[in-house]
Every structure is written in structure tokens, then in C-alpha cells.
Amino acid sequence: MLVDSHCHLDRLDLTPFDGKLEGALDHAKDHGVSHFLCVCIDLEHLNDVLEPANQHKNIYASVGVHPNETEGHDPTSDELVKLAEHEKIVAIGETGLDYFRSEGDLEWQRDRFRNHISAAKQCNKPLIIHMRDATEDTLRVLKEEDAGETGGVMHCFVEDWETAKRALDLNFHISFSGIVTFKNAQDLKEVAKKLPIEKMLIETDSPYLAPVPFRGKSNQPAYVKHVAEHVAELRNMHTEEIAEVTGENFFSLFKAAKP
């Protein structure tokens, strides 16, 4: 069975399912998806992230504030540690650096990032890293803060093989989203071919970044199957093998109990 290692269940377009999350989950199950990690991007909606995790044994959650969030509460590391005591929270994040939409002095992003790394080390939970147009600073901060102590995942990875190797050296997994199915993502396809399979995860980041053949449409957890199929094709493997190994990698990294 497949694991969607990064999705935003609280933000899905549920119109095709009469507005019910259960419909989207059943749709995913019909496509072989058995477990989900619902990822937090701000504390104001943490309860929305936790609600499906509380109601379903096969859904897990994270706690963190996305680097682009500017309006809500910016937690201290101690606050994050306290929130992470919830039994269904298996990771800290998503956190990291994103310079694509931000301008000016971004030291506040780096401070927030360091707080998240500190929290992860205190509660011994892996990090979910968002990195966009900030490769050098992201890897530098991870190294300076000894983030490899807990490790984690470079979510929705879009970089080249040299960058992937640097992330691996820092004790991080690499997660492929629907972007790997895009025709122009040649460097990323090369990473998918070379990556040690024991360091690989797959995800949707739904409702964003739908894979081919749904590119440009609202993404669903069910579509992680297309990511697995494409990675399997690139590596000359069976989809079932990719599903099994990435699933085991997920449970090992996040120390998540199988229901």
C-alpha cells in the first residue's frame, strides 16, 4: 500500500466528494493509498490538521509554521515541543526557508527555522523541510544547528543530484511530489534514478502540485499513485516495490505506529 507522506487534508477540494473528507480518503484507498501525513503550516489551523488525525488511525499530523506565513503566531521552540506531545504528531514542520515570495531582510525566517530545529531535537521528532530559492541558506542552517541529529525529509524536492547528495549527508530523506512527473523536470528525474531507495519518500502535497495527467488541477492524496508509478518507471522497478519501500521508509523515519 502507498503512503502519502505530505498532504494538507484540511485544504483539499472536497467538491467531488459532497464536501466530505471521507470521500477523498475512500478515493485514495481505491487507488492503494493506506496512510497519510497531514502537514501543518500555521498554528491557527492546527486543530483542522489534528481533527482527521484524531478521527482516523491511519492519519498522522505535524506541527509547525511555514516560512512564508507572516500573519499568525510565531512559536518559540518550547511552544512547539509542548504541542508536539500530542500522540498523533510525528514531525516538526513544515519549516525551512522560502525566498521566492519574500523580500527584504529575511533573518526572521532563519530565526523561525532555527526554533523549529531546536524543537525537533528536544522532542526527538524528524523535521519536514520546505526549501524554495534558498538552497544554500537552508543547508547551511541545517548544518549549523546539527539538524542531522533528528534528520527528516526534504519535502517536495526539486533540486539536482549534487544538492540531493548534500541533503543525504545531513541525514535527510528526499521526497518526490508530482513535480517529478513533469516533462521539464529532467534534473529531478535524474535524482529519482540515483537516490538510494532507503532514503526515498513520495507525496502529493495535495491540494497543490498535481502530477501528470492531472497537472494544473486540484491535487488529491489518491494521486500519489502516479508519483509512485513514474518513479518506478524511472528506476525500472515495479510500482508495488516503490510503494512497499517508501511506506517502510515512512514508518521508520517518523516512528509512526501502524494501525
Beta strands, then each sheet from edge to edge (+ up, - down):
strand 1: 2-7
strand 2: 33-38
strand 3: 59-63
strand 4: 89-98
strand 5: 127-132
strand 6: 152-154
strand 7: 172-176
strand 8: 200-202
sheet 1: 1+ 2+ 3+ 4+ 5+ 6+ 7+ 8+
end
